[in-house]
Amino acid sequence: MAKTATRTRTIPFKPIQTRTEKRKGGAKALEKLLPKKPDMKALAKLGDDRILAEMTQRVFSAGFAWSVIENKWPDFEKAFLGFKPAKLIFQPDDFWDALLSDARIVRNGAKIASVRENAAFVQDISKEHGSFGKFLASWPSSDQIGLLDLLAKRGSRLGGNTGQMFLRFVGWDGFVTSQDVVACLRDAGLDIAPEVKSKGDLAKVQAQFNAWAEETGLPYLHLSRICAMSIGENRAERY
């Protein structure tokens, strides 16, 4: 697991949370907007097929209308054999070539190929740790950037925001460097770029969330969502 940068200064979370509570109508109103706390026991029990399915949905949703992917998802499940890694890795080239003209799914060659590669990735990790869910559940939130680095290197098309959204949707406890979250961090004084892409900026973000988790005892998911809702347009759904 990667080492995170040493924190040089602390930005308190309390003012951010207080501002968010005022924007949302009070502490109780804000609490209702937050999702349930991540359940690592449930994540550990999640099947490898559901892990691969979530990877695939995030990969296909990247740069595309999420609603289109969601509407087609039942057909994705059929086309990709229920996302069972053991079945997919043994499919011949003809199977994958046929998907390029399969109208049930979005026919993007590079993304279709990523399913094949990620099926092997999921199975390899599962063999090493018992299941991919167990692997994720055992990885500490304090080293999210290490996990993201692993996803980018060993997985296919799981770098950047796609990897973060995969972790969020699969139920892992982490932050997302969305536009709103980055704006919140910059407004609070963290010296990072408007778009967090460099390893240095990611390390700063990780160190800040680690400090906030230690300060508040809140899960990283809640810290990220509260941060996002503290700034910009006052929408309900924020990452």
C-alpha positions in Angstrom: 0.0 0.0 0.0 1.3 3.4 -0.9 2.5 5.9 1.7 0.6 9.2 1.9 2.1 12.6 2.2 2.8 14.0 5.6 0.3 16.6 6.6 1.8 20.1 7.0 -1.2 22.0 8.2 -4.7 21.2 9.4 -7.9 22.6 7.9 -10.7 22.1 10.5 -13.8 20.4 9.3 -16.2 22.0 11.7 -16.7 25.3 9.8 -17.4 23.3 6.6 -20.0 21.1 8.4 -21.6 24.1 10.0 -21.9 25.9 6.7 -23.5 22.8 5.1 -26.0 22.4 7.9 -27.1 26.0 7.4 -27.5 25.5 3.7 -29.5 22.3 4.2 -31.8 23.5 7.0 -30.0 22.2 10.1 -28.1 19.2 11.3 -31.0 16.8 11.2 -31.9 17.8 7.7 -28.3 17.3 6.6 -28.3 13.9 8.2 -31.2 12.8 6.1 -29.3 13.7 3.0 -26.4 11.5 3.8 -26.3 7.9 2.7 -25.9 5.0 5.1 -22.5 4.4 6.6 -20.4 2.0 4.4 -20.8 -1.6 5.5 -17.4 -3.4 5.1 -18.9 -6.7 6.2 -21.4 -6.5 3.4 -18.7 -5.4 0.9 -16.6 -8.5 2.0 -19.5 -10.7 1.0 -20.1 -9.1 -2.4 -19.7 -11.6 -5.2 -17.0 -11.1 -7.8 -19.7 -11.0 -10.5 -21.2 -7.9 -8.8 -17.7 -6.3 -8.5 -17.1 -6.8 -12.2 -20.6 -5.6 -13.1 -19.9 -2.3 -11.1 -16.5 -1.9 -12.8 -18.1 -2.3 -16.2 -21.0 0.1 -15.5 -18.6 2.8 -14.3 -16.3 2.3 -17.3 -19.2 2.5 -19.8 -20.7 5.5 -17.9 -17.4 7.5 -18.1 -17.9 10.3 -20.6 -21.4 9.0 -21.5 -24.9 9.7 -20.4 -25.4 7.5 -17.2 -29.1 7.2 -18.0 -28.5 5.4 -21.3 -26.2 2.9 -19.6 -28.7 2.4 -16.7 -31.6 1.8 -19.2 -29.5 -0.7 -21.1 -28.1 -2.5 -18.1 -30.4 -5.6 -18.0 -29.1 -6.3 -21.6 -25.5 -5.6 -20.5 -26.0 -8.3 -17.9 -27.2 -10.8 -20.5 -24.6 -9.9 -23.1 -21.7 -10.3 -20.6 -23.0 -13.6 -19.1 -24.0 -12.1 -15.8 -20.4 -10.8 -15.3 -19.1 -14.1 -14.0 -15.3 -13.7 -14.3 -14.7 -17.4 -14.6 -17.0 -17.7 -17.6 -15.8 -14.6 -19.3 -12.1 -15.3 -19.2 -12.6 -18.5 -21.1 -14.8 -17.0 -23.9 -13.1 -17.2 -27.3 -12.2 -14.1 -29.4 -15.4 -14.7 -31.5 -17.5 -14.0 -28.4 -15.8 -10.6 -27.9 -15.9 -9.8 -31.6 -19.6 -10.4 -31.7 -20.2 -7.9 -29.0 -18.9 -5.1 -31.2 -22.1 -5.4 -33.3 -24.4 -6.3 -30.4 -27.1 -3.6 -30.3 -28.1 -4.6 -26.7 -25.0 -2.7 -25.4 -23.0 0.4 -26.2 -20.6 -0.8 -28.9 -17.4 0.8 -27.8 -14.5 -1.5 -28.7 -12.0 -0.3 -26.0 -14.6 -0.5 -23.3 -15.8 -4.0 -24.3 -12.2 -5.1 -24.3 -11.8 -3.7 -20.7 -14.5 -6.2 -19.5 -12.3 -9.1 -20.6 -9.2 -7.6 -19.0 -11.1 -6.7 -15.8 -12.6 -10.2 -15.5 -9.0 -11.5 -15.3 -8.1 -8.8 -12.9 -11.0 -9.6 -10.6 -10.2 -13.3 -10.7 -6.5 -12.8 -9.9 -7.3 -10.6 -6.9 -10.0 -13.1 -5.8 -7.4 -15.9 -5.9 -5.0 -13.8 -3.8 -7.5 -12.7 -1.2 -10.5 -15.0 -1.2 -12.7 -12.6 -3.1 -12.4 -9.1 -4.5 -14.9 -7.9 -1.9 -12.7 -9.2 0.9 -9.7 -7.4 -0.7 -11.5 -4.1 -0.8 -13.0 -4.4 2.7 -9.5 -5.0 4.1 -8.0 -1.9 2.4 -7.9 1.2 4.7 -9.6 4.4 3.7 -6.5 6.2 4.9 -4.7 4.9 1.8 -7.3 5.4 -0.9 -4.7 6.8 -3.3 -2.8 3.5 -3.0 -5.9 1.6 -3.9 -6.6 3.9 -6.8 -3.1 3.4 -8.0 -3.6 -0.4 -7.9 -6.9 -0.2 -9.8 -5.2 1.9 -12.5 -2.2 -0.3 -12.9 -3.8 -3.8 -12.7 -7.2 -3.0 -14.0 -8.4 -1.7 -17.3 -9.8 1.9 -17.7 -10.1 2.2 -13.9 -7.9 5.2 -13.4 -8.9 8.7 -12.4 -12.5 9.5 -11.6 -13.7 6.1 -12.9 -11.8 4.3 -10.1 -13.2 6.6 -7.5 -16.8 6.2 -8.7 -16.3 2.4 -8.8 -15.3 2.4 -5.2 -18.2 4.7 -4.3 -20.8 2.7 -6.0 -19.5 -0.7 -4.8 -19.8 0.5 -1.2 -16.2 1.2 -0.2 -15.6 4.1 2.2 -13.8 6.8 0.3 -13.8 10.3 -1.1 -14.4 11.5 -4.6 -12.5 14.4 -6.1 -15.6 15.9 -7.8 -15.7 19.5 -8.9 -17.6 20.4 -5.7 -15.3 18.5 -3.4 -12.2 20.1 -4.9 -13.9 23.5 -4.7 -14.6 22.9 -1.0 -11.0 21.9 -0.4 -9.6 24.9 -2.2 -12.0 27.3 -0.5 -10.8 25.9 2.8 -7.2 26.7 1.9 -5.8 23.4 0.5 -3.2 24.2 -2.2 -4.4 21.9 -5.1 -5.2 22.5 -8.7 -8.9 23.1 -9.8 -8.8 19.5 -11.3 -7.0 17.0 -9.1 -5.0 14.8 -11.4 -1.4 14.8 -10.1 -0.1 12.3 -7.5 1.0 15.3 -5.4 -2.5 16.8 -5.3 -4.1 13.4 -4.6 -1.7 12.9 -1.7 -2.7 16.3 -0.3 -6.4 15.4 -0.6 -5.8 12.1 1.1 -3.9 13.7 4.0 -6.7 16.2 4.5 -9.4 13.6 4.5 -7.4 11.5 6.9 -7.1 14.6 9.2 -10.9 15.2 9.0 -11.7 11.5 9.7 -9.4 11.7 12.8 -11.0 15.0 13.9 -14.7 14.0 13.4 -14.9 10.2 13.5 -17.1 10.4 10.4 -16.7 8.0 7.5 -14.9 9.3 4.5 -18.1 9.0 2.4 -19.9 11.4 4.7 -16.9 13.8 4.8 -16.8 13.9 1.0 -20.6 14.4 0.6 -20.7 17.1 3.3 -17.8 18.9 1.7 -19.5 18.7 -1.7 -22.8 20.1 -0.3 -21.0 23.0 1.4 -20.3 25.1 -1.7 -21.6 26.1 -5.1 -25.2 25.5 -6.3 -27.3 24.2 -3.4 -28.4 20.9 -5.0 -29.4 17.8 -3.0 -27.4 15.1 -4.9 -23.7 15.9 -4.6 -20.6 13.8 -4.8 
